[in-house]
Amino acid sequence: MKIGKCENDGGIDVMSERFKNFLTGQNHTWKLSADNYRGLNHVEERSFNYDGFCVKVQYNPERMRSSAAKVDSQSIAARKCFLCEENRPVVQMKLELGNDFILLVNPFPIFKTHFTIPSVHHVPQRLLHNLKAMLTITKQMEGFLLFYNGPECGASAPDHLHFQAGETGFLPVESEFETMKEEHGSLLLQSDRLKIWAFDHYLRKMISFESSVLEQVLEAITQVYFRFSRMQPQKEEPMINLLCYFNKGTWVVHLFPRKLHRPSQFFADGEKQLLISPASVDFGGVFITPRREDFDKIRMEDIRDIFSQVSLDEENFRILKGTIGNI
Ligand SMILES: [Zn+2]
């Protein structure tokens, strides 16, 4: 089912054979994974068009365990970590990526090719000291988009450092960034090798970085991280979702500053409940609804309201932007 026009214009057609083959190989030996990837062919989708951009909604019942995951410290301590090698299914294969990260097939996919990229160590989900590794892997995996969900921003294993990856061309944010940046983005900084943009009127707040030099994009994100961190001193790390991809020699990184983990609709009762727990994919423009009833009833206004609850508010976004001109 499709409502409205909301087509992405393709993305980069350079998906590495090595990664595609890894998925194919895994699905030959793991029925659960193979069944869930086959199920994606029948996934239902709706699209809502806003002013110059769109948000899709995907009905994906297999994502219930992620959307409804209990991530409080007691619940985390009481379960076995599903990203640690000793607890992973024997059938789950791994691919070494270097930098102490490995690639696993995500058996509960949103993307047609969906990987989890955990650290080989059971260490907490933190961005700052792992950003360089993330950018390095992003370049290795041109044709894929990597994303990071902060420990209070949608990570269902906040105790085990990990990224995820899916094929480019699926999330609306990629093409919308290109069409919106000149007209609707504010260019906060421009140097020879770095551009930083801010988007105020995209339902959510977004800061985007473009650079062909790893050190430049790394330094710029680090600076924004520290400045945002000072605005949320009570947090172990500022509330962030991050999406990045590497295209023809350039890193593009979208950073979504937040103020809340889950919206009021998540905790509401009965008719008012919408079981939506926004993370990077939702911020990239695809809302995931694990329950059919939510998929059927969600409206444009709900999406607008959910984004406004969980995204950084106007005033604090203005303050954060104000610190960026002098990076
Ligand atoms: Zn672990």
Residues whose N, C-alpha, C, O or C-beta is under 5 A from the ligand:
A	BS01	ZN	C81 L83 C84 H122 H160
